[in-house]
């Protein structure tokens, strides 16, 4: 969006269904993924990645199958 300054988009959130809101989020996420280098990464993210890499090197990290991890998260949020 080079050259666009102070662009404001108005979205009628109060009139949208949850499904419409989720679809809008998916469209935005798909658009952001087209140019990931344009999406800034916060400083804390790099710090966290370094910490996790260190844990892997030290043999202190554990890994889970994605389906198992999703189920664990679902169970915790019930």
Backbone as CSV, one residue per row, in Angstrom:
resi,resn,N_x,N_y,N_z,CA_x,CA_y,CA_z,C_x,C_y,C_z
1,UNK,0.832,-1.178,0.000,0.000,0.000,0.000,0.878,1.242,0.000
2,UNK,1.913,1.186,-0.791,2.829,2.309,-0.871,2.087,3.560,-1.308
3,UNK,2.406,4.647,-0.670,1.821,5.918,-1.036,0.490,6.213,-0.367
4,UNK,-0.074,5.253,0.339,-1.358,5.469,1.002,-1.077,5.893,2.442
5,UNK,-1.568,7.069,2.813,-1.357,7.572,4.168,-2.704,7.801,4.825
6,UNK,-2.767,7.492,6.105,-3.966,7.739,6.900,-5.222,7.138,6.275
7,UNK,-5.074,5.956,5.693,-6.228,5.289,5.099,-7.086,4.715,6.213
8,UNK,-8.373,4.953,6.146,-9.298,4.433,7.130,-10.336,3.582,6.419
9,UNK,-10.523,2.378,6.922,-11.560,1.511,6.375,-12.660,1.403,7.417
10,UNK,-13.876,1.526,6.966,-15.015,1.408,7.858,-15.675,0.060,7.603
11,UNK,-15.750,-0.740,8.643,-16.355,-2.061,8.547,-17.513,-2.096,9.535
12,UNK,-18.712,-2.431,9.073,-19.888,-2.444,9.962,-19.908,-3.679,10.871
13,UNK,-18.970,-3.741,11.803,-18.825,-4.923,12.654,-20.110,-5.291,13.378
14,UNK,-20.838,-4.298,13.847,-22.057,-4.577,14.609,-23.142,-5.216,13.751
15,UNK,-23.017,-5.089,12.439,-24.002,-5.678,11.523,-23.545,-7.015,10.949
16,UNK,-22.284,-7.361,11.173,-21.729,-8.581,10.602,-21.968,-9.779,11.511
17,UNK,-22.175,-10.937,10.888,-22.283,-12.168,11.659,-20.873,-12.603,12.069
18,UNK,-20.802,-13.509,12.999,-19.495,-14.037,13.401,-18.805,-14.672,12.208
19,UNK,-19.546,-15.408,11.396,-18.965,-16.041,10.211,-18.397,-15.001,9.249
20,UNK,-19.094,-13.897,9.055,-18.608,-12.832,8.170,-17.343,-12.189,8.729
21,UNK,-17.303,-12.012,10.042,-16.107,-11.434,10.679,-14.910,-12.361,10.510
22,UNK,-15.135,-13.664,10.708,-14.041,-14.621,10.550,-13.555,-14.655,9.096
23,UNK,-14.482,-14.584,8.163,-14.115,-14.566,6.755,-13.277,-13.314,6.446
24,UNK,-13.666,-12.178,7.007,-12.900,-10.944,6.799,-11.483,-11.086,7.350
25,UNK,-11.361,-11.691,8.524,-10.031,-11.928,9.100,-9.192,-12.822,8.204
26,UNK,-9.819,-13.850,7.639,-9.098,-14.747,6.731,-8.611,-13.993,5.496
27,UNK,-9.450,-13.120,4.940,-9.045,-12.334,3.767,-7.852,-11.434,4.113
28,UNK,-7.922,-10.798,5.269,-6.824,-9.908,5.683,-5.551,-10.717,5.892
29,UNK,-5.662,-11.860,6.575,-4.482,-12.692,6.834,-3.874,-13.180,5.515
30,UNK,-4.715,-13.628,4.580,-4.214,-14.064,3.276,-3.466,-12.939,2.573
31,UNK,-3.987,-11.728,2.668,-3.341,-10.586,2.038,-1.986,-10.281,2.697
32,UNK,-1.940,-10.325,4.022,-0.685,-10.062,4.726,0.379,-11.108,4.388
33,UNK,-0.037,-12.338,4.172,0.913,-13.411,3.877,1.563,-13.279,2.504
34,UNK,0.977,-12.487,1.636,1.562,-12.309,0.303,2.926,-11.624,0.361
35,UNK,3.118,-10.762,1.357,4.382,-10.032,1.523,4.797,-10.081,2.988
36,UNK,5.205,-11.252,3.477,5.521,-11.368,4.900,6.659,-10.451,5.353
37,UNK,7.530,-10.083,4.431,8.639,-9.189,4.796,8.143,-7.798,5.173
38,UNK,6.920,-7.467,4.790,6.355,-6.166,5.136,5.678,-6.155,6.506
39,UNK,5.547,-7.333,7.116,4.888,-7.442,8.423,5.968,-7.438,9.494
40,UNK,6.031,-6.378,10.297,7.086,-6.308,11.311,6.889,-7.360,12.392
41,UNK,7.995,-7.888,12.850,7.972,-8.859,13.936,8.403,-8.143,15.210
42,UNK,7.649,-8.293,16.284,8.018,-7.591,17.525,9.318,-8.133,18.118
43,UNK,10.010,-7.291,18.824,11.295,-7.648,19.442,11.169,-8.872,20.341
44,UNK,10.085,-8.944,21.117,9.920,-10.065,22.036,9.832,-11.392,21.290
45,UNK,9.394,-11.362,20.039,9.272,-12.590,19.268,10.653,-13.182,18.993
46,UNK,11.604,-12.346,18.586,12.975,-12.804,18.342,13.580,-13.340,19.634
47,UNK,13.322,-12.661,20.751,13.835,-13.116,22.043,13.283,-14.494,22.399
48,UNK,11.999,-14.692,22.163,11.361,-15.973,22.474,11.918,-17.085,21.587
49,UNK,12.131,-16.798,20.311,12.694,-17.802,19.416,14.101,-18.208,19.855
50,UNK,14.907,-17.239,20.264,16.257,-17.542,20.750,16.200,-18.418,21.994
51,UNK,15.272,-18.100,22.892,15.113,-18.885,24.122,14.740,-20.331,23.777
52,UNK,13.813,-20.491,22.861,13.372,-21.837,22.489,14.468,-22.614,21.766
53,UNK,15.235,-21.935,20.905,16.356,-22.600,20.241,17.377,-23.089,21.256
54,UNK,17.600,-22.296,22.286,18.522,-22.679,23.349,18.023,-23.931,24.073
55,UNK,16.738,-23.969,24.362,16.155,-25.145,25.022,16.293,-26.399,24.159
56,UNK,16.149,-26.247,22.852,16.318,-27.382,21.944,17.754,-27.878,21.984
57,UNK,18.718,-26.954,21.899,20.135,-27.332,21.934,20.484,-28.041,23.228
58,UNK,19.869,-27.611,24.336,20.150,-28.198,25.650,19.369,-29.488,25.887
59,UNK,18.522,-29.865,24.940,17.730,-31.080,25.085,16.588,-30.940,26.087
60,UNK,16.196,-29.716,26.387,15.146,-29.464,27.381,13.783,-29.193,26.748
61,UNK,13.712,-29.198,25.426,12.447,-28.910,24.745,11.751,-30.216,24.391
62,UNK,10.438,-30.182,24.422,9.659,-31.329,23.979,8.780,-30.887,22.817
63,UNK,8.412,-31.831,21.989,7.605,-31.532,20.822,6.364,-32.402,20.831
64,UNK,5.301,-31.864,20.278,4.038,-32.581,20.205,3.556,-32.644,18.774
65,UNK,2.842,-33.701,18.475,2.135,-33.794,17.219,1.096,-32.674,17.206
66,UNK,0.886,-32.028,16.059,-0.014,-30.877,15.980,-1.427,-31.241,16.411
67,UNK,-1.929,-32.400,15.992,-3.288,-32.795,16.373,-3.399,-32.978,17.892
68,UNK,-2.379,-33.563,18.501,-2.366,-33.729,19.960,-2.311,-32.368,20.659
69,UNK,-1.509,-31.476,20.137,-1.388,-30.143,20.738,-2.722,-29.400,20.669
70,UNK,-3.399,-29.469,19.517,-4.699,-28.808,19.380,-5.703,-29.379,20.376
71,UNK,-5.689,-30.706,20.554,-6.624,-31.316,21.502,-6.331,-30.857,22.925
72,UNK,-5.041,-30.773,23.291,-4.655,-30.293,24.627,-5.157,-28.882,24.850
73,UNK,-5.021,-28.042,23.840,-5.489,-26.644,23.950,-7.008,-26.617,24.108
74,UNK,-7.694,-27.407,23.311,-9.170,-27.460,23.423,-9.592,-27.918,24.825
75,UNK,-8.904,-28.948,25.333,-9.251,-29.456,26.670,-9.030,-28.403,27.755
76,UNK,-7.992,-27.609,27.602,-7.689,-26.556,28.592,-8.673,-25.405,28.568
77,UNK,-9.289,-25.176,27.411,-10.168,-24.012,27.278,-11.646,-24.343,27.458
78,UNK,-11.931,-25.564,27.872,-13.331,-25.954,28.098,-13.845,-25.389,29.400
